[in-house]
């Protein structure tokens, strides 16, 4: 579903107006866009907490969620821009022989009873662990060699949000659930405008469609057995709180 289908009137903006009986005068496009983006973030949250072996990424992205940078001798601290990274999934380093190795996640509490030299000896070595501190990715041991493009990070990232000038752009997830963006963007309008009955109806629609979305994304990797799935009520309620 296009964001704002000004020609055929089949877009998300048009469906918001249909649900509420509004226009761009009574519910300005800037407000619709803001609330659509809040909803988009929440839908992405539901998908990311539901997806299994088939990892979700916004279809509007033009590359894979894999970051690569140089591994530098004597440097243990590498910056991870918070605007891009929502969750680090995997970290790998390449040794001087061109062989890649997966690192294990590490926390300071994992090293109780030992000085940090236990995992980061003087003089450095081959990294075996990584620690996430703020916007930093810290390697242990500190590498004592350099490799161009030798640090690789797999991650989950933010979606690309709408701008109020967008027309043909679509949400970057399965299109049968695009209506969630319209429903979610309609809910905040009801509260200050006294549309109590409409609010109840929209919340029910939100719960029904979001439950279907969670079920779809938690099951779509069925070629590989998935043992953990989110509970319907907890996911829906968490996301709905952002919309009120």
C-alpha angles and dihedrals in degrees: 000000000000117000096235115006099190092173107047097018092229099121136110092261091053092049091052088056090047092053094048105028089239137137134206086269097055094035107027120219090240091059093044090051093049093050092043089055092049088052092046090056091050093048089050088051091053092048094047092050090047103042118101129184091342100071117213122235128169108269089220091067114103098206139036122272092253121117124199130189138161120281106227126202111245094014118111100161119078124178120239111193107232091211090066105033122069096161135359110228102178140355126204135179130198120225126217091270093059095255119138122221130188115233125220120235114252137192129192089245089060088068099056112151094023135082116242089255084077089075098018108041123190110275092028126236142190110341114243102166141036130205127199114219117167106303093342132099108203121198125211120230099031104241114254092197137051129234125180107239088359099141118070125183125190112201150159115246144190123278122249104257128219126260120213089244093058117114113159098028114114132200111271098240137074107315096222086073098046089104087075089074091057093045093048093048091049095054098069091052092059096059101062093034098057097244096146097155092046090049092056091049094048093048089054091050089049092052093047098047096040090052088055090048093051091048091050096049094042091053105035093091089062092139084078123047113254116202102179124057130170121252112250099228098047093051095046094046094048092053094042092058090067091056098055 
